[in-house]
Amino acid sequence: MLLKSPAVGLIPLSDLKLNQSARVVELDGDESCRHRVEEMGIRTGATIQMLRRDAPHIISVDGRRVSFRFNDCVQVWVKLLDGYRA
């Protein structure tokens, strides 16, 4: 699935480095996949931190641990929080 280009300054959630934190800005992809990701708490405005990069990834979503596998169904675009660099 071809996903649209992100706004300037956004990176895919999958590019977060270990312990980096970011805020979810946009979900891009199939509606049913976006809905499932939102049910996990990964929605616009949520604060995300990468806790483990090995598959499945472990991320913190607003303080809750979530196991997450990245796929082509949905792209999560995030903006790094102040103090972090891509």
N, C-alpha and C positions, 0 to 999 in steps of 0.2 A: 504494500500500500504506500503510495507516495504521499508524504505529509508535507504541509505547507512550511515555508521558511519562517523561523521565529523572528520576533522583534529583536532589535539590536540590544545586546547585553544579556540575552537569555541563553541558557545552555540546557541540554537534555539532562534530566535527572540521572541518567546512566553515566554521565561524565563527572558527577561529584566524586571528589577524592575522599578517602577515609577521614571521618570526623568533620568534614566540611558541612556547613549548614546553609540552607537556602529557603526561599519562600516560593511556593507554587504560584505561577502566574497564568499558565494556560495548559489545558488538556486538548490534545489534537488527535483525532482518529475516529474510529467507528463508535457510534452512539452507545451501543450495548457495552463495549469495552470501557468507554469513559464512565458509564454508570457504575460498572463493577469496581473500577479504581476509586471512584468517589465514595462507594460504600465502605471501602477500606480506610477512608479518612483523607485520601490524597485528593484534595480539591483546592480550587483557587483560594489563596490566602493562607493555606496550611504551612507550618514551618517543618522542614524536613532536615534530618541529619543522617549522613551515611555512616552506618555502624559496621557493616561488613560488605565488602565488594565481591566476594565469591558468590557464585550462584547456589542457592537463591540468596539474593541480597537481603541484608537486614537493614531496615531504615527506621528511624524514629520519626513518627508523624505526630506533631503536637504532644510529644512526651510519651507516646505509646509505641512499642516495638511492633513492626510489621515485616513479615517475610514477603519479598516481592521479586518476581521474575520479569525482566524486561522482554518485550516482544514487539512485533510490527503492528499490533492491533491498536495501540495507543502510544502517543509520545507525550511525556510530561515535561513541560518547559519550566525551568526555575530561574530565579535571580539570586545570585549569591548574596548572603547577608553581609553587612559592613564588616570589614576586617578579613574577608576571605577573597582570594584571587583565583581565577580559573587556571 
